[in-house]
Amino acid sequence: MDSEIFKKYENTGVIYAMEEAQKYGYDPLDKDWVNLGQGSAQGDEIKGSPKRVRNFCLGLDDHGYAPVSGLKELKQKVAVLYNELFRQNHRQKYQIKNISIAGGGRIAISRVVASMNKVKLGFFTPDYTAYEGIINVFENVEPVGIRLNDFQGFKPDLDEFEKTVKEKKIQAFLLSNPCNPTGNVIKGKDLKKLIRIAKKNNLFLILDEFYFNYIYTGSKGFVSSARYISDIEREPILIIAGLSKALRYSGWRICWCLGPSKVIRLISSVGSFLDGGANHPLQKEAVKLLNKENIVKESKAVGLVFKRKRDFIKSRLEKIGFLIKNKPEGAFYIWASLENIRHLFKNDFDFFKQCLAKKVIVVPGSFFDIKGFKNLSKVKYSHYVRFSFGPDIKSIKEGMSRIEKLIKEREKITQNSSKWKLRSWKTLGQKARAWRFESN
């Protein structure tokens, strides 16, 4: 078969990590493996969380296709949830016409990008690995990257952001908030400012807010641009989130989009030929789960449990020798630098492979550099690694112990190598002196 008729696409970072791990014998059911690369939160019951769904009944009508834009009752639940959480002080509320349901976040973003005319689409780097693949698939997108600085803890300077938007004539912008992989959160005054910049510059913001309830600072426990949007229909803001993180049902692939009704109609139309709509039975079950009581209860639980896991893994990594330039305020990832132990590993992929030999999975930082474009030709994060504290604490502790053991082994090898080189140079020096003596 002529392979030239097909385009070549690389796997996203997490999928690549999983496939490489399989070459080392990884099996998700093998309890001897520790997956610190996972993008999903632990799926069991945690202290204070709502009871987990273990089974549900299907009606005869549930076996058919659901509407491409999602079940009406589920869209109503999403609208009510966001109105109760974020729009109590706003006259204008979200309605069913402002909601679309999709079969996962990547499908939702793909629908949005496919709906656009030819546009300059901006993004920060580092950011979520799947963005690069989505951007590359759709040829109507001209990508424009804005690199975040490590000396600023990878936090965007919004004044510089607005300047770049104007100079490069960026028309739309895609970002995760809270951010995957850094855990940074744009909130409060900064989030208000970001929305003002979008309105002022007619910049369409696509806000991936999947981790909106994984917040470890402040008392509200949630961060969403929905709190600061004045006019739902006129402001160029689209919000994307879902059950994967909100209630830790990652395998359900139930996602929602909130935005102007005109945009919602367009992306739903694209869904009619792109993906056909989300799973019908799981949408029916999501209707029962999606309410303010459950989300608040879940958010309090993950706020306590995941904060402890964050503090533990951060402390252990720093003790081992990693440099962490920003303490995650949200999501469940640690973005750690190898620069203090760079002499022990060639780069992030070398560290990744050495971890696989210890049955530990991490994700190389290079994947989060949304690269391949003219203005982002060099990989900048080859000394970074993303660690997930999504797994349970027992797995995290075991993973840290194995990584610490790996570091000690590498240090010993490096020290022995240095001693060997020193002895070799001494031997060469002695031979040179003896040769000079004999020559004289």
N, C-alpha and C positions, 0 to 999 in steps of 0.2 A: 504494500500500500504506500502511496506517495505521501510521506509525512509533511511535505512542504505546503500542503493545503491547510494545515492546522497551525494555529499560533501556539507558541510555547509560553506557558505560564508556570511560574514557580509557586510552590506551596507557601502559605502564610507561615510566619515564624513558629507558632505553636504547633501547627500540623507537621512542619518539618522536624521539629524537636521530637514529636511523638513517633514519626516514621523512623528517625535515626535510632531512637530508643528501642524500637522493635528489632532492629538489627543486632542489638545487644541482648535480646531476649525479653524485652519488656512485654508484660501482659497486665492489663489494668486490674485483673483479678488476683495477680500475684502480690501478696501482702509484703513481700520482701523489697518491693520497689517503692521509692518515695518520689512523688510527682510534685516538685516545687515549680513546675512550669505551667501548671494547669490554669486555665482562664475561668474556671468555675469554682464557686464556693462550695464548701462541704455540704452535702445534701441531707445529712441526718438532722434530727432534732437537737437544737442547742438550747441552753438554759434560757427560758423566757420566750422562746419562739412559738408561733402557732403550731398546732399539731400537723404533722406531715400527711399528705394524701397517700394512701396505700392502695386503694382501689376505688373504682367508681362504676356506676351502671350506665349503659347506653340505651337510649330510646331508639325505636326503629327509624325515626326521622334524622338521627344523628349520623347515619352512615352516608348521607349524601354530601354534595359539595355545599360549603358555606359561601355566602356572598364574598366576592373578591376583596371588598373593603372591610370585611369582618362582620361578625354577628352584631345586630343592632343593640342587643342587650349588653354585650361586652363593651361596645363603644360608649354606651350610656354609663357603664360602671367607671370607665376610664375618665370620662368627663366629670362625673361627680367626685371622684377621688381627687383630681387635680384642683377642682373648684374648692373643695373642703380644705385641702392642704395648703394651697398657694394663692387662692383668689377670694378669700373672705372679705378683703377690703377693696375689691374691685367691683364696679358696677357690671362690667361685661364678664360673662362666664363662658367656659367652653361648652359647646353643644355637640350633638352627634355628628353634625356636618363638619366639625373640626377634627374628627378622629378617624384614623385608618388603622386597621389591624394587618400585620404582616407576619410571615413565617420566620421571624428572627431578625436581628439587627442588620446583618449584612444584606439580607433581602430588602429590607426597608431602605437602606442607603442606596442600594443598586436601583431601586425604583425611582428614588429622588434624582440621582445623577442621570438616569436614562430619560427622565422627563424634561431635562434642560435643553435649551438651545446650545450652540457653541459658546462656552463661557470660560473665563479664567477662574479656575477653582483653587483657592488657597488652602493651606494646611500648615500646622506647626510640625516641627520634627525635633525631638522624638514624639511619636504618637502611635496609635493602634496599628498593628502590622497589616491588617486586612485592607486598610484604606488604599495602600499602594496598588494592590491587585484590582480593586474596584475601579480606581482612577485609570489604570492601564487598559481595562476592558473597553471602556466607552471613549470613542475617538472624538466625541463632541466636547471633551474636557481638555483645556490647556492648563496643566498643573503649575502652580506657583508655590514654592516652599519657603517658609520662614523658619530659620534655624534658631532654636532657643539656646541660650548660653548656660553652660554649667556653672560659671561663677555667679550667676543669678539664681542658682538652684532650679534652672529650667522653667522659671516663671516668666510669662510674657510681660513685656513692657508695653502697656496699652497705647501710650503715646507714640512709641515707635511702630506699633502695629498699625495704627491709623495712618501714619505717614507712609508706610509700605503699601497699604491698601490703595492709597491715592496715587502714589508714584507708579505702581505696577498695574493699576486699573483692575484690581481684583473685583470680581462681580459676586462671587459666592465663596463661603468659607466653611470648612468641615473640621470640627474638633471634638475631642472627648473631654467632658467635664463632669465629675472628677476624671483626671487623666490616667489613661493606661499607656505608658508604664510608670510614670513618675509619682502618681498619687497626689499631685498638686490639684488644688481646687480654686477656681475663680468664683468668688462669692461676694455677697454684700455689695459694697460700693463699687468694687471692680466689675462685678457682673452687671450692675446697672450701667456702668460706663461702657462696657462691651456692647450692650443693647443700644445705647445712645449712638455709639459709633456706627453700628449697623444701620440704624434709621437715618442718620445724617448723611451717610455715604451710599445709601441704597444698596447695602451689602446683604445678600441673603445668607443668613446664618443657619447651618445645619448642626444642631447641638446634640451630640451623642451623650445622653445623660443616664446611661444604663446603671451607673453606680451612685445615683442620686441619694440613696439612703445609706450609703457606706461613708459616714462622716464622723470624724474622730475629734473635731474641735468645735466649740460652740454648743449651744443648748438646744437648737431647733432639730437637729438630727437629719435634716433634709437640705439639699441645695438644688434649686431648679430656676431656670430663667422664667418659668411660668409665673413666678412671684412678681416679676418686674415688667412684664408686658402690659402696656396700657390698652392697646387696641389689637385684639387677636386677629382681626381681619385685615388690618392695614400694615402691621409691622412685619418685616421680613424675617420671621423667626420660625423654624421648624424644630420641634423637640422629638427625640427618639429615645424610648426606654422599653423595658419589658420584664417579663416574669423571670428571665434567666438569673438576674441579680436581685430584683425587688423582693422576690420570695424564694430564691434559690432553687428554681425549677428550670435548670439550664437545658435539659433535654426536651422540654416541651416546645421550644422554639415559638413562643408567643410574644409578639412585640407590638408596640403601639406608636403611632406618630400623632403629634398634635400641631396644628398650624392653621393658616388661613384656609377657608373652605375651598377656594379656587385651586390652591396647591394640592389639597387633599384629594379633590376630584381627579386631578391630573395624575398623581402617583397611583391612585387606585386604578385608573384606566390602563396605565403601564403594567400594573400587576395582572391585568386580565390576560396578557399574552406572555409576560415574563415568568410568572410563577404560579398563577392560578388561585392564590389565596392560602391562608393559614389552615392548619388542621382543625376540622370541624369539632370532633369530640373534645379535644383539649380546650378549645375556646369555650365550650359549654361548661367545662369544669372550672375554667378561669373565672367565669361569671360569679361562681360561688365564693371564690377566694379573694377577689379584688375589691376590698373595701378599706376604709380608713382605719378601722380597728385592727385588722390584720397587718396592714403596712406599718402602722405605728408600733405595734407589738414586735414585729419582726425587726424593725429598725433599732429599737432599744436593745434587742437581744444581740444583733450583730455589732452594734456600737460598743457593747461591753466585751463580748467574746473576741471579736476581731481586733479590737484595740489592744487587748492583752497579747494576742498572737503577734501583732505588729511590733509592740514594744520588745517582746522576747526575741523575735528574729532579727530585729535591728541591732539589739544589744549584742547578740551572739556573732553576727556578721562583723561588727566593728571590732569585737574582741579577737576574732580570727585574723583580721587584717584588712577588711574591705573598707573603702571610704564611701560614706553616704552623705551626699551634699544637700539633700532635702528630706525632711521627715514627712512621710506621707500623711496628708490630712484626710484623704479619702481613698476609695477603691481598696484593693487588697494586694498591692505589689510593693516591693522594695527595689529601687533602681540603684544598684550598687556598682562602684567603680573598682576595677582591679589595679589601679595605678600604684597603690602602695605595695602590691605583691606582683607587679608586672614582670619582675625578674624570674618568677616561678612558672609563668605560662606565656606562650607566644602571643595569644590574643583570646578573645571571648570564645571562639570556637574550640580552641585547644582546651580551655577550662571546661567547656560543655562536654567534650568527648571524655575528658578525665573523670568528670562526674558520672557519666554514663557507665564507666567501668566500675564505679562504686554503687551502681543501681540508684542513682539520683538524677532527676531530670530538672534542668533549668532552661532558660531561653536566652541565647546570645543577644547582646544589645544591638548588634548590627541590624537586626531585623526591624528595629523600631526607627531606624533612619530611613524615612520614606524617600528613597533615593532613585537613581536612574534617570534623572532629569538634568538638563544643562546646568541649572543653578545649584544642583545638589549632586555633583558627580563623585565626590569622595565620601567614603564611609567614615563617619566621625565617632561612632560609638563602639568601636571594636574592642574597647577596654571596659565596656559596661555589660552587666548581666541583670536580667530581671528575675527576681525570686518572688514566687507567689506565697502569700500566707492564707490562701483559700483552703488548703487541707486542714485537717484536725491537728491539734497541738501535739499529739503524740507523733504524728508523721513529721511535723516540722522539727521537733527535737531530734528525732532519729536522723533526719536529713542534715541538720547542723553538725551533729556528731561525726557523720561520715565526711562532710566537707572539711571539718577541722582536722580530721585524720589525714585527708588528702593533702592539705596544706603542709602539715608536718612532714609527710613523706616527701613532698616536693622540696621542702627546705633542706632535708637531709641529703637528697640527691644532689641539690645545687651546691651544698657545702662540700660534699665529697668530690664533686667535679672541680670545684675551686681549688681544693687541696691537691688534686691530681695535676691540675694545670701548674700550680705553684711548684710542685716537686719536679715536673717536667722542665720548667724554666730553670730551676736550680741545677738540674742534671745537665742541661744544655750549657749553662754558665760554667759549670765545673769542667766540662769537656772542652769548651772554648779556651779556658785558662790553661788547661793541660796542653792543648795544641800549641798555644802561643809560647809556653815554656819550652816544649820540645823543638819548636821552630828556631828559637833563639839558641 
